[in-house]
Amino acid sequence: MATVTKENIGLLHEKLTVTLEKKDYLPSFEKALKDYSKKANIPGFRKGMVPAGLIKKMYGPSLFTDEVLRTVDRELIGHLQNNKVDIFAQPLPLDADFSTMDVNNPGDYTFHFEIGLKPEFDLPSFTTAPITRYVVDVTDEMIDNEVSRLQNRYGNMLDKEAVDSEENVVNVVFTELDENGQPKEDGIVKDNSLLVKYFKGDARASLMGKKAEDSIEFVLADAFEEKELEFILSDLGLEKGDTNRRFKLQITKVGLLEKKELNAEFFNQLYPGGEVVTEQDFRNKIKEEIQNYWNSQARNQIHDQIYHLLLDHTTINFPESFLKKWIKTQGENEENSATKTDEQVDQEFPGFLKQLTWTLISEKIVFENELQVDPDEIRQFARQQLLGYMGGMGAGADQQPWMDSYVEKMMQDRKYVEDSYNRLQTQKIFEWAETQVNPKDQSISADDFTKMVENHHH
């Protein structure tokens, strides 16, 4: 009868020994040999009439080895399941020697495996954790800027003969120049539409009086204020270090944006239903929307703090020697037969351990709080994604038959389903954790909040 014994060889690190007697595997091997003889196609013999001795000679060794290993695997997995042993990855074989297996002389065999045990651990206290809820101050300037942006967005463009104000809009073509002032071979050529006030100093002054087909030349860093320069670099596909590139700017059209008037018609266009009637109603609505936006950003910051609370203050012991050995053997595959070096393993291990820590924490929270994601939630997630990609598409769009077809098609994509499941489950983890903490409110300006996020970005 097969036996499985264990021996502790380190922290959460055990050696399992599986011992087989020949009666554990021999009946299955003989049956496999008999079944194979019925299916074998060998020249000179009718199918199913090949002598058993010939089958054993030709295929016996491989079938014998397969059946022994299959029996070992069955006993090993049965032991782990029956004893509820929670392990990392899979058991690693120790010094397996298949040369002792002899189909003509079946005997008892012993196999050794290493396993790494998953540790038990406690989560840090949520109720006493120093969590901050940042409350961004919505200023009159922020409201003014948003009102102005909406007036511009829904305003009318008037044609102008020439540039005569920093409020003019110019349609332009950027053409990159070489050191001789000629269009650069394979250089950047890009259309854009800009407000004259985006330019600074001499560049702005040189635009005054210019008409369609006129042009100016400049170095990017000399032509734009810092904030606008960042936008221009991004639009041209350039990096921060490319500010000294020289361009020719050819005007193709001059216009002036006539702002939308602040009246009931405009308010109803943006907020149908009559709830916004006066300019003060409009400003109050804008303030509410801005505040909601920053509140959502502040909520993301709470999630970030929870992440660090869990990751930095949860003590978990790991079977490090086993895990390093497991990482090392991951190089053994069909594409790369070489194992990783000890140096490579040591380099990868801190990041691997951090990810593994988060995985164990997530699994614990999900299991203890039954935070499951069902297929209908993934379907709804797919619907919302599509609506987001298509700009909303109007009321009732998510009830269209083609939407159902699209969603079901996405549900057949295994990778999409797995990615969506992980995203939704992670979202549930943070939503649950958010109910466990007691954050303290702290006022902060939008600029300071943005800088804080940029300095601590994941």
C-alpha positions as CSV (number, residue, x, y, z in Angstrom):
1,M,0.0,0.0,0.0
2,A,1.3,3.5,-0.9
3,T,2.4,5.7,2.0
4,V,3.2,9.4,2.2
5,T,5.5,10.6,5.1
6,K,6.6,14.2,5.8
7,E,9.7,15.7,7.3
8,N,10.3,19.4,8.3
9,I,13.3,20.8,6.5
10,G,12.9,24.5,7.2
11,L,10.4,27.3,8.0
12,L,7.1,26.3,6.3
13,H,9.2,23.9,4.2
14,E,8.6,20.2,4.2
15,K,9.9,17.1,2.5
16,L,7.3,14.6,1.4
17,T,8.3,11.0,0.7
18,V,5.9,8.9,-1.4
19,T,6.6,5.1,-1.3
20,L,4.8,2.8,-3.8
21,E,4.5,-0.9,-3.7
22,K,4.2,-2.7,-7.0
23,K,0.6,-3.6,-6.3
24,D,-0.2,0.1,-6.2
25,Y,0.6,0.6,-9.9
26,L,1.0,-2.8,-11.5
27,P,-2.7,-3.5,-12.2
28,S,-3.1,-0.1,-13.9
29,F,0.0,-0.7,-16.0
30,E,-1.2,-4.1,-17.2
31,K,-4.5,-2.7,-18.1
32,A,-2.8,0.2,-20.0
33,L,-0.7,-2.3,-21.8
34,K,-3.7,-4.4,-22.8
35,D,-5.7,-1.3,-23.9
36,Y,-2.7,-0.2,-26.0
37,S,-2.4,-3.6,-27.7
38,K,-6.1,-3.2,-28.9
39,K,-5.4,0.1,-30.5
40,A,-1.8,-0.3,-31.8
41,N,-1.2,-0.2,-35.6
42,I,1.9,-2.2,-36.4
43,P,2.8,-3.3,-40.0
44,G,2.3,-7.1,-40.4
45,F,-0.3,-7.4,-37.8
46,R,-4.0,-6.8,-37.8
47,K,-5.3,-4.2,-35.5
48,G,-6.0,-5.7,-32.0
49,M,-4.0,-8.9,-32.9
50,V,-0.5,-7.7,-32.0
51,P,1.2,-10.1,-29.5
52,A,1.3,-8.8,-25.9
53,G,5.0,-9.6,-25.7
54,L,5.8,-7.4,-28.7
55,I,3.7,-4.5,-27.3
56,K,5.5,-4.8,-24.0
57,K,8.9,-4.8,-25.7
58,M,8.1,-1.8,-27.9
59,Y,6.0,0.4,-25.6
60,G,6.2,-1.2,-22.2
61,P,9.0,1.0,-20.7
62,S,7.3,4.3,-21.5
63,L,3.8,3.0,-20.4
64,F,5.4,1.6,-17.2
65,T,7.1,4.9,-16.3
66,D,3.9,6.9,-17.1
67,E,1.8,4.7,-14.9
68,V,4.3,4.8,-12.0
69,L,4.4,8.6,-12.2
70,R,0.6,8.9,-12.5
71,T,0.2,6.8,-9.4
72,V,2.8,8.9,-7.5
73,D,1.0,12.1,-8.6
74,R,-2.4,10.6,-7.5
75,E,-1.1,9.7,-4.0
76,L,0.7,13.0,-3.5
77,I,-2.4,15.1,-4.5
78,G,-4.7,12.9,-2.4
79,H,-2.5,13.3,0.6
80,L,-2.5,17.1,0.2
81,Q,-6.2,17.3,-0.3
82,N,-7.2,14.9,2.5
83,N,-4.9,16.6,5.0
84,K,-6.0,20.1,3.8
85,V,-2.4,21.1,3.2
86,D,-2.3,24.6,1.6
87,I,0.9,25.0,-0.4
88,F,2.6,27.5,-2.7
89,A,2.8,26.6,-6.4
90,Q,3.3,22.8,-6.8
91,P,5.5,20.2,-5.1
92,L,9.1,20.2,-6.5
93,P,10.6,16.7,-7.1
94,L,13.9,15.9,-5.4
95,D,16.6,13.9,-7.2
96,A,14.1,11.9,-9.3
97,D,15.9,8.8,-10.7
98,F,13.9,7.0,-13.4
99,S,16.8,4.6,-14.3
100,T,15.7,2.3,-11.5
101,M,12.4,1.6,-13.1
102,D,12.4,-1.7,-14.9
103,V,9.3,-2.9,-16.7
104,N,10.6,-6.5,-16.5
105,N,11.3,-6.3,-12.8
106,P,8.6,-4.2,-11.1
107,G,9.4,-3.3,-7.5
108,D,8.8,-0.8,-4.8
109,Y,9.8,2.8,-5.6
110,T,10.3,5.9,-3.4
111,F,10.0,9.5,-4.6
112,H,10.8,12.7,-2.7
113,F,9.2,16.1,-3.0
114,E,9.6,19.6,-1.4
115,I,6.6,21.7,-0.6
116,G,6.3,25.3,0.7
117,L,3.4,25.8,3.1
118,K,1.2,28.9,3.0
119,P,1.5,30.8,6.3
120,E,-1.3,32.0,8.7
121,F,-1.2,35.7,9.5
122,D,-3.3,38.5,10.8
123,L,-4.2,41.8,9.1
124,P,-3.3,45.1,10.8
125,S,-6.0,47.0,12.7
126,F,-8.1,49.1,10.4
127,T,-9.9,51.1,13.0
128,T,-6.8,52.6,14.5
129,A,-4.9,53.2,11.2
130,P,-4.0,56.8,10.5
131,I,-5.9,57.3,7.3
132,T,-6.5,60.8,5.8
133,R,-9.4,61.9,3.6
134,Y,-8.2,64.9,1.6
135,V,-10.9,67.5,1.0
136,V,-9.9,69.7,-1.9
137,D,-11.0,73.3,-1.6
138,V,-13.1,74.3,-4.6
139,T,-12.3,78.0,-5.2
140,D,-14.1,80.6,-7.2
141,E,-11.2,80.6,-9.7
142,M,-11.8,76.9,-10.4
143,I,-15.5,77.6,-10.9
144,D,-14.7,80.6,-13.2
145,N,-12.3,78.5,-15.3
146,E,-14.8,75.7,-15.7
147,V,-17.6,78.1,-16.6
148,S,-15.3,79.7,-19.2
149,R,-14.2,76.3,-20.6
150,L,-17.9,75.3,-21.1
151,Q,-18.7,78.7,-22.7
152,N,-15.8,78.2,-25.2
153,R,-16.6,74.5,-25.8
154,Y,-20.2,75.4,-26.8
155,G,-19.4,78.8,-28.4
156,N,-19.3,79.8,-32.1
157,M,-16.2,80.2,-34.1
158,L,-16.1,83.5,-36.2
159,D,-13.7,83.8,-39.1
160,K,-11.1,86.6,-38.9
161,E,-8.9,88.0,-41.6
162,A,-5.9,88.5,-39.3
163,V,-4.7,87.9,-35.8
164,D,-5.6,91.0,-33.7
165,S,-6.1,89.6,-30.2
166,E,-4.6,87.0,-27.8
167,E,-8.1,85.5,-27.8
168,N,-7.8,84.6,-31.5
169,V,-7.7,80.9,-32.5
170,V,-5.2,79.9,-35.2
171,N,-5.3,76.7,-37.1
172,V,-1.6,75.9,-37.9
173,V,0.8,73.3,-39.3
174,F,3.9,72.6,-37.3
175,T,6.9,71.7,-39.5
176,E,10.2,70.7,-37.9
177,L,13.3,72.5,-39.3
178,D,16.9,71.4,-39.5
179,E,20.0,73.4,-38.6
180,N,19.8,75.2,-41.9
181,G,16.2,76.3,-41.4
182,Q,14.9,73.8,-44.0
183,P,12.1,71.3,-43.4
184,K,13.8,68.4,-41.7
185,E,13.9,65.1,-43.6
186,D,11.6,62.6,-41.7
187,G,10.9,65.5,-39.3
188,I,7.6,66.2,-37.6
189,V,4.7,67.7,-39.5
190,K,1.5,68.1,-37.4
191,D,-1.8,70.1,-37.6
192,N,-3.1,71.8,-34.5
193,S,-5.5,74.5,-33.3
194,L,-4.2,77.0,-30.7
195,L,-5.2,80.1,-28.8
196,V,-2.8,83.0,-29.4
197,K,-2.6,83.5,-25.6
198,Y,-0.9,80.0,-25.4
199,F,2.2,81.7,-26.9
200,K,4.6,83.9,-24.9
201,G,6.8,86.9,-25.4
202,D,8.2,87.5,-28.9
203,A,6.3,84.6,-30.4
204,R,2.9,86.0,-29.4
205,A,3.9,89.5,-30.7
206,S,5.1,88.1,-34.0
207,L,1.7,86.5,-34.6
208,M,-0.1,89.8,-34.4
209,G,-1.3,90.9,-37.9
210,K,-0.6,87.5,-39.4
211,K,-3.1,86.0,-41.9
212,A,-3.7,82.6,-43.5
213,E,-0.6,81.3,-45.3
214,D,1.7,83.5,-43.2
215,S,4.3,81.8,-41.0
216,I,6.8,82.3,-38.1
217,E,9.7,80.2,-36.9
218,F,10.7,79.5,-33.3
219,V,12.3,77.1,-30.8
220,L,9.6,75.4,-28.7
221,A,11.0,76.5,-25.4
222,D,11.0,80.1,-26.4
223,A,7.5,80.1,-27.8
224,F,5.2,78.6,-25.1
225,E,4.6,79.0,-21.4
226,E,5.5,76.0,-19.3
227,K,2.0,74.5,-19.0
228,E,1.2,74.9,-22.7
229,L,4.7,73.6,-23.7
230,E,3.9,70.3,-21.9
231,F,0.8,70.0,-24.0
232,I,2.5,70.8,-27.2
233,L,5.3,68.3,-26.6
234,S,2.8,65.6,-26.0
235,D,0.8,66.5,-29.1
236,L,4.0,66.4,-31.2
237,G,5.0,63.1,-29.7
238,L,8.1,64.6,-28.1
239,E,9.8,64.2,-24.7
240,K,10.6,66.9,-22.1
241,G,14.2,67.0,-23.3
242,D,13.1,68.0,-26.8
243,T,12.2,71.6,-26.0
244,N,15.1,73.0,-28.1
245,R,13.8,71.7,-31.4
246,R,13.0,74.4,-34.0
247,F,9.7,74.6,-36.0
248,K,8.0,76.6,-38.6
249,L,4.4,77.5,-37.8
250,Q,2.2,78.1,-40.9
251,I,-1.2,79.6,-40.3
252,T,-4.0,78.1,-42.2
253,K,-7.0,79.9,-40.7
254,V,-7.7,82.7,-38.1
255,G,-10.8,82.7,-36.0
256,L,-12.3,84.2,-32.8
257,L,-14.2,82.1,-30.5
258,E,-17.5,83.7,-29.5
259,K,-18.3,82.4,-26.0
260,K,-21.7,81.0,-25.3
261,E,-23.9,83.4,-23.5
262,L,-24.9,82.5,-19.9
263,N,-28.6,82.2,-20.2
264,A,-31.5,79.8,-19.6
265,E,-31.1,78.2,-23.0
266,F,-27.5,77.4,-22.4
267,F,-28.2,76.1,-18.9
268,N,-31.0,73.8,-20.2
269,Q,-28.7,72.6,-23.0
270,L,-26.2,71.3,-20.4
271,Y,-28.7,70.3,-17.7
272,P,-32.0,69.4,-19.2
273,G,-34.9,69.3,-16.8
274,G,-35.1,72.8,-15.5
275,E,-33.1,72.4,-12.3
276,V,-30.6,75.0,-13.4
277,V,-32.3,78.3,-14.1
278,T,-30.1,81.2,-12.9
279,E,-26.3,81.8,-13.2
280,Q,-26.0,81.1,-9.5
281,D,-27.7,77.8,-10.0
282,F,-25.2,77.1,-12.8
283,R,-22.2,78.0,-10.7
284,N,-23.5,75.9,-7.8
285,K,-23.9,72.9,-10.2
286,I,-20.4,73.4,-11.5
287,K,-19.0,73.6,-8.0
288,E,-20.8,70.3,-7.1
289,E,-19.3,68.5,-10.1
290,I,-15.8,69.8,-9.4
291,Q,-16.2,68.7,-5.8
292,N,-17.4,65.3,-6.8
293,Y,-14.4,64.9,-9.1
294,W,-11.9,65.8,-6.4
295,N,-13.8,63.6,-3.9
296,S,-13.3,60.6,-6.2
297,Q,-9.6,61.4,-6.5
298,A,-9.4,61.7,-2.7
299,R,-11.1,58.3,-2.4
300,N,-8.4,56.9,-4.6
301,Q,-5.9,58.3,-2.1
302,I,-7.7,56.5,0.7
303,H,-7.3,53.3,-1.3
304,D,-3.6,54.0,-1.7
305,Q,-3.2,54.5,2.0
306,I,-5.1,51.2,2.7
307,Y,-2.8,49.5,0.2
308,H,0.3,50.6,2.1
309,L,-1.3,49.8,5.4
310,L,-1.9,46.3,4.3
311,L,1.3,45.8,2.5
312,D,3.7,47.5,4.9
313,H,2.1,46.4,8.2
314,T,1.2,42.8,7.6
315,T,3.8,40.4,8.9
316,I,3.9,37.2,6.9
317,N,6.6,34.5,7.2
318,F,7.5,32.8,4.0
319,P,9.3,29.5,3.1
320,E,12.0,31.6,1.3
321,S,14.4,28.8,0.5
322,F,11.5,26.8,-1.2
323,L,10.3,29.9,-3.1
324,K,13.7,30.8,-4.4
325,K,14.2,27.2,-5.6
326,W,10.7,27.4,-7.2
327,I,11.6,30.7,-9.0
328,K,14.8,29.2,-10.2
329,T,13.1,26.2,-11.8
330,Q,10.7,28.4,-13.7
331,G,13.3,28.8,-16.4
332,E,13.0,25.1,-17.2
333,N,10.5,25.1,-20.1
334,E,10.4,24.2,-23.7
335,E,11.6,27.7,-24.8
336,N,14.4,28.0,-22.3
337,S,15.9,24.8,-20.8
338,A,18.3,26.7,-18.6
339,T,17.5,27.4,-15.0
340,K,17.9,30.9,-13.6
341,T,21.1,31.8,-11.8
342,D,21.2,32.5,-8.1
343,E,22.0,36.1,-8.9
344,Q,18.9,36.4,-11.1
345,V,16.7,34.8,-8.4
346,D,18.1,37.2,-5.7
347,Q,17.4,40.1,-8.0
348,E,13.8,39.1,-8.7
349,F,13.0,37.9,-5.2
350,P,12.1,41.2,-3.4
351,G,9.5,42.1,-6.1
352,F,8.2,38.6,-6.2
353,L,7.8,38.5,-2.4
354,K,6.0,41.9,-2.5
355,Q,3.5,40.7,-5.1
356,L,3.0,37.4,-3.2
357,T,2.3,39.3,0.0
358,W,-0.4,41.3,-1.7
359,T,-1.8,38.1,-3.3
360,L,-2.1,36.4,0.1
361,I,-3.6,39.5,1.7
362,S,-6.2,39.8,-1.1
363,E,-7.1,36.0,-0.9
364,K,-7.6,36.3,2.9
365,I,-9.9,39.4,2.6
366,V,-11.9,37.8,-0.3
367,F,-12.3,34.4,1.6
368,E,-13.2,35.8,5.0
369,N,-15.6,38.4,3.6
370,E,-17.0,36.3,0.7
371,L,-16.2,39.0,-1.8
372,Q,-17.1,37.1,-4.9
373,V,-17.6,38.3,-8.5
374,D,-20.4,36.7,-10.4
375,P,-20.7,36.5,-14.3
376,D,-23.5,39.1,-14.4
377,E,-21.2,41.7,-12.8
378,I,-18.6,41.0,-15.5
379,R,-21.3,41.5,-18.1
380,Q,-22.4,44.8,-16.6
381,F,-18.7,45.8,-16.4
382,A,-18.4,45.1,-20.2
383,R,-21.5,47.2,-20.9
384,Q,-20.1,50.1,-19.0
385,Q,-16.8,49.9,-20.7
386,L,-18.4,50.0,-24.1
387,L,-20.6,52.9,-23.2
388,G,-17.5,54.7,-22.0
389,Y,-15.7,54.1,-25.2
390,M,-18.6,55.3,-27.3
391,G,-19.3,58.4,-25.3
392,G,-22.5,57.3,-23.6
393,M,-24.5,56.9,-26.9
394,G,-27.7,58.2,-25.3
395,A,-30.4,56.8,-23.1
396,G,-31.4,53.2,-23.6
397,A,-28.3,52.3,-25.6
398,D,-27.3,49.6,-23.2
399,Q,-30.6,47.8,-23.9
400,Q,-30.0,47.5,-27.7
401,P,-29.7,43.8,-29.0
402,W,-26.3,44.4,-30.5
403,M,-25.1,45.3,-27.0
404,D,-26.1,41.9,-25.7
405,S,-24.3,40.3,-28.6
406,Y,-21.1,42.3,-27.9
407,V,-21.2,41.5,-24.2
408,E,-21.6,37.7,-24.8
409,K,-18.8,37.8,-27.3
410,M,-16.5,39.4,-24.7
411,M,-17.6,36.7,-22.2
412,Q,-16.1,34.1,-24.5
413,D,-12.7,35.9,-24.3
414,R,-10.9,34.1,-21.4
415,K,-8.3,36.8,-20.9
416,Y,-10.9,39.6,-20.9
417,V,-13.0,37.7,-18.3
418,E,-10.0,37.0,-16.1
419,D,-8.8,40.6,-16.3
420,S,-12.2,41.9,-15.6
421,Y,-12.7,39.5,-12.7
422,N,-9.4,40.6,-11.1
423,R,-10.3,44.3,-11.5
424,L,-13.7,43.9,-10.0
425,Q,-12.5,41.8,-7.2
426,T,-9.7,44.3,-6.4
427,Q,-12.4,47.0,-6.4
428,K,-14.4,45.0,-3.9
429,I,-11.4,44.5,-1.7
430,F,-10.8,48.3,-1.4
431,E,-14.5,49.1,-1.1
432,W,-14.7,46.6,1.8
433,A,-11.6,48.0,3.4
434,E,-12.9,51.5,3.1
435,T,-15.8,50.6,5.3
436,Q,-13.4,49.4,8.0
437,V,-11.2,52.6,8.4
438,N,-12.0,55.9,10.2
439,P,-10.3,58.6,8.0
440,K,-9.8,62.1,9.3
441,D,-10.6,65.0,7.0
442,Q,-7.9,67.4,5.9
443,S,-8.4,70.4,3.7
444,I,-5.9,70.8,0.8
445,S,-5.6,72.9,-2.3
446,A,-6.0,71.3,-5.7
447,D,-2.4,72.1,-6.6
448,D,-1.0,70.6,-3.4
449,F,-3.1,67.5,-3.8
450,T,-2.0,67.0,-7.4
451,K,1.7,67.4,-6.5
452,M,1.3,64.9,-3.6
453,V,-0.2,62.4,-6.0
454,E,2.5,62.9,-8.6
455,N,5.2,62.5,-6.0
456,H,3.7,59.2,-4.8
457,H,2.4,57.6,-7.9
458,H,1.8,53.8,-8.3
